[in-house]
């Protein structure tokens, strides 16, 4: 028998099918990498924006609470606002929520990031700390009361932030004066 002719040795290279499979696999890997990078980048940006928004709301609540805490006299408060004397010159200061604008006296407060609006501002007595009722003998004796100040904001994307601060004030009940109007701070 005659020996079979040998085939020529294969040259190093790719066939077209191997080349197409390699390109498809590379494309999938690159697409996954770009998708992951885009997702992480968006998530990081969103978290930074949320963090800054929460920090701005917290800063605004802290400024309002500090104004109240350091005032010499709280004149009046209800669930929609508060009026007190400023610590430096003794002028009357009023914080209130007017529609979607937080106002200090009649000027809009610009504590929030662009596109954010305040949606809640309330002052209420802290119900967890019972208020002692003064006896007739010491009705003018100062007593402590804790106020809860709530400030809420919403940005243009619907993200909301609500901060609650607790402020202790001292009050005095005077004869013939409405209870909620007879409060003095420390």
C-alpha positions as a Python dict, from the first residue, in 0.01 Angstrom:
ca = {
    (1, 'X'): (0, 0, 0),
    (2, 'X'): (103, 330, -73),
    (3, 'X'): (142, 580, 202),
    (4, 'X'): (-108, 851, 214),
    (5, 'X'): (14, 1194, 124),
    (6, 'X'): (55, 1408, 432),
    (7, 'X'): (-127, 1733, 469),
    (8, 'X'): (63, 2050, 479),
    (9, 'X'): (117, 2186, 832),
    (10, 'X'): (-149, 2437, 943),
    (11, 'X'): (-30, 2793, 956),
    (12, 'X'): (-90, 2990, 1279),
    (13, 'X'): (-399, 3212, 1245),
    (14, 'X'): (-769, 3242, 1305),
    (15, 'X'): (-1058, 3137, 1099),
    (16, 'X'): (-1331, 3386, 1032),
    (17, 'X'): (-1567, 3210, 1275),
    (18, 'X'): (-1310, 3223, 1555),
    (19, 'X'): (-1254, 3590, 1483),
    (20, 'X'): (-1630, 3670, 1497),
    (21, 'X'): (-1671, 3474, 1824),
    (22, 'X'): (-1377, 3662, 1978),
    (23, 'X'): (-1524, 4000, 1873),
    (24, 'X'): (-1868, 3909, 2016),
    (25, 'X'): (-1719, 3800, 2350),
    (26, 'X'): (-1501, 4112, 2366),
    (27, 'X'): (-1805, 4331, 2287),
    (28, 'X'): (-2005, 4169, 2567),
    (29, 'X'): (-1720, 4217, 2815),
    (30, 'X'): (-1673, 4583, 2716),
    (31, 'X'): (-2050, 4646, 2735),
    (32, 'X'): (-2067, 4498, 3085),
    (33, 'X'): (-1772, 4706, 3197),
    (34, 'X'): (-1924, 5029, 3058),
    (35, 'X'): (-2266, 4948, 3207),
    (36, 'X'): (-2109, 4883, 3548),
    (37, 'X'): (-1906, 5203, 3533),
    (38, 'X'): (-2213, 5408, 3430),
    (39, 'X'): (-2427, 5250, 3703),
    (40, 'X'): (-2164, 5312, 3972),
    (41, 'X'): (-2106, 5667, 3849),
    (42, 'X'): (-2479, 5750, 3857),
    (43, 'X'): (-2522, 5588, 4196),
    (44, 'X'): (-2225, 5780, 4338),
    (45, 'X'): (-2355, 6110, 4199),
    (46, 'X'): (-2703, 6043, 4339),
    (47, 'X'): (-2562, 5959, 4683),
    (48, 'X'): (-2349, 6274, 4684),
    (49, 'X'): (-2654, 6482, 4590),
    (50, 'X'): (-2866, 6315, 4859),
    (51, 'X'): (-2596, 6365, 5117),
    (52, 'X'): (-2556, 6734, 5030),
    (53, 'X'): (-2934, 6784, 5034),
    (54, 'X'): (-2970, 6618, 5376),
    (55, 'X'): (-2676, 6820, 5509),
    (56, 'X'): (-2831, 7147, 5386),
    (57, 'X'): (-3166, 7064, 5547),
    (58, 'X'): (-2990, 6971, 5869),
    (59, 'X'): (-2788, 7293, 5860),
    (60, 'X'): (-3104, 7500, 5810),
    (61, 'X'): (-3275, 7326, 6103),
    (62, 'X'): (-2967, 7378, 6320),
    (63, 'X'): (-2955, 7751, 6236),
    (64, 'X'): (-3324, 7797, 6321),
    (65, 'X'): (-3289, 7592, 6641),
    (66, 'X'): (-2982, 7790, 6743),
    (67, 'X'): (-3165, 8120, 6682),
    (68, 'X'): (-3447, 8002, 6909),
    (69, 'X'): (-3218, 7849, 7171),
    (70, 'X'): (-3011, 8166, 7207),
    (71, 'X'): (-3295, 8416, 7198),
    (72, 'X'): (-3369, 8599, 7522),
    (73, 'X'): (-3746, 8558, 7485),
    (74, 'X'): (-3981, 8335, 7288),
    (75, 'X'): (-4293, 8545, 7245),
    (76, 'X'): (-4524, 8308, 7065),
    (77, 'X'): (-4526, 7973, 6890),
    (78, 'X'): (-4778, 7743, 6730),
    (79, 'X'): (-4763, 7449, 6491),
    (80, 'X'): (-4695, 7678, 6192),
    (81, 'X'): (-4436, 7921, 6320),
    (82, 'X'): (-4255, 8092, 6603),
    (83, 'X'): (-4186, 8452, 6708),
    (84, 'X'): (-3900, 8544, 6939),
    (85, 'X'): (-3655, 8821, 7017),
    (86, 'X'): (-3315, 8807, 6847),
    (87, 'X'): (-3017, 8772, 7075),
    (88, 'X'): (-2812, 9068, 6952),
    (89, 'X'): (-3038, 9368, 6910),
    (90, 'X'): (-3367, 9245, 7055),
    (91, 'X'): (-3560, 9273, 6726),
    (92, 'X'): (-3859, 9046, 6680),
    (93, 'X'): (-3792, 8745, 6453),
    (94, 'X'): (-4065, 8526, 6306),
    (95, 'X'): (-4009, 8198, 6123),
    (96, 'X'): (-4306, 8059, 5931),
    (97, 'X'): (-4380, 7846, 5627),
    (98, 'X'): (-4569, 8042, 5363),
    (99, 'X'): (-4687, 7806, 5089),
    (100, 'X'): (-4356, 7664, 4961),
    (101, 'X'): (-4131, 7933, 5107),
    (102, 'X'): (-3978, 7937, 5452),
    (103, 'X'): (-3974, 8296, 5571),
    (104, 'X'): (-3771, 8472, 5836),
    (105, 'X'): (-3983, 8777, 5907),
    (106, 'X'): (-4098, 8853, 5550),
    (107, 'X'): (-3779, 8750, 5372),
    (108, 'X'): (-3749, 8410, 5204),
    (109, 'X'): (-3486, 8188, 5365),
    (110, 'X'): (-3240, 8049, 5109),
    (111, 'X'): (-3100, 7751, 5298),
    (112, 'X'): (-3185, 7488, 5040),
    (113, 'X'): (-3008, 7368, 4727),
    (114, 'X'): (-3128, 7480, 4386),
    (115, 'X'): (-3468, 7339, 4303),
    (116, 'X'): (-3543, 7240, 4664),
    (117, 'X'): (-3841, 7378, 4851),
    (118, 'X'): (-3943, 7354, 5214),
    (119, 'X'): (-4256, 7146, 5254),
    (120, 'X'): (-4287, 7133, 5632),
    (121, 'X'): (-4207, 7365, 5918),
    (122, 'X'): (-4370, 7310, 6255),
    (123, 'X'): (-4312, 7388, 6619),
    (124, 'X'): (-4477, 7178, 6887),
    (125, 'X'): (-4436, 7097, 7253),
    (126, 'X'): (-4245, 6778, 7322),
    (127, 'X'): (-4511, 6547, 7463),
    (128, 'X'): (-4255, 6294, 7593),
    (129, 'X'): (-4142, 6540, 7861),
    (130, 'X'): (-4448, 6615, 8075),
    (131, 'X'): (-4494, 6979, 8155),
    (132, 'X'): (-4525, 7046, 8528),
    (133, 'X'): (-4817, 7270, 8613),
    (134, 'X'): (-4718, 7553, 8844),
    (135, 'X'): (-4904, 7595, 9171),
    (136, 'X'): (-5087, 7918, 9243),
    (137, 'X'): (-4816, 8028, 9486),
    (138, 'X'): (-4533, 8010, 9236),
    (139, 'X'): (-4728, 8075, 8912),
    (140, 'X'): (-4461, 8320, 8799),
    (141, 'X'): (-4174, 8080, 8868),
    (142, 'X'): (-3988, 7992, 8546),
    (143, 'X'): (-4028, 7638, 8420),
    (144, 'X'): (-3874, 7442, 8136),
    (145, 'X'): (-4049, 7324, 7822),
    (146, 'X'): (-3906, 7135, 7527),
    (147, 'X'): (-4006, 7224, 7173),
    (148, 'X'): (-3976, 6998, 6871),
    (149, 'X'): (-3887, 7189, 6554),
    (150, 'X'): (-3951, 6998, 6232),
    (151, 'X'): (-3814, 7116, 5900),
    (152, 'X'): (-3885, 6920, 5583),
    (153, 'X'): (-3772, 6987, 5227),
    (154, 'X'): (-3823, 6833, 4884),
    (155, 'X'): (-3603, 6871, 4577),
    (156, 'X'): (-3700, 6874, 4209),
    (157, 'X'): (-3651, 6498, 4174),
    (158, 'X'): (-3888, 6418, 4461),
    (159, 'X'): (-3620, 6345, 4720),
    (160, 'X'): (-3738, 6448, 5067),
    (161, 'X'): (-3555, 6527, 5387),
    (162, 'X'): (-3707, 6590, 5730),
    (163, 'X'): (-3507, 6703, 6031),
    (164, 'X'): (-3643, 6722, 6385),
    (165, 'X'): (-3462, 6929, 6646),
    (166, 'X'): (-3535, 6952, 7016),
    (167, 'X'): (-3496, 7293, 7184),
    (168, 'X'): (-3545, 7360, 7553),
    (169, 'X'): (-3690, 7696, 7650),
    (170, 'X'): (-3791, 7845, 7985),
    (171, 'X'): (-4135, 7994, 8032),
    (172, 'X'): (-4327, 8190, 8288),
    (173, 'X'): (-4703, 8196, 8323),
    (174, 'X'): (-4835, 8543, 8400),
    (175, 'X'): (-5174, 8630, 8541),
    (176, 'X'): (-5416, 8731, 8266),
    (177, 'X'): (-5178, 8640, 7982),
    (178, 'X'): (-5255, 8363, 7738),
    (179, 'X'): (-5040, 8058, 7826),
    (180, 'X'): (-4877, 8017, 7486),
    (181, 'X'): (-4770, 8383, 7477),
    (182, 'X'): (-4587, 8387, 7809),
    (183, 'X'): (-4261, 8207, 7732),
    (184, 'X'): (-3906, 8316, 7804),
    (185, 'X'): (-3593, 8149, 7694),
    (186, 'X'): (-3277, 8084, 7894),
}
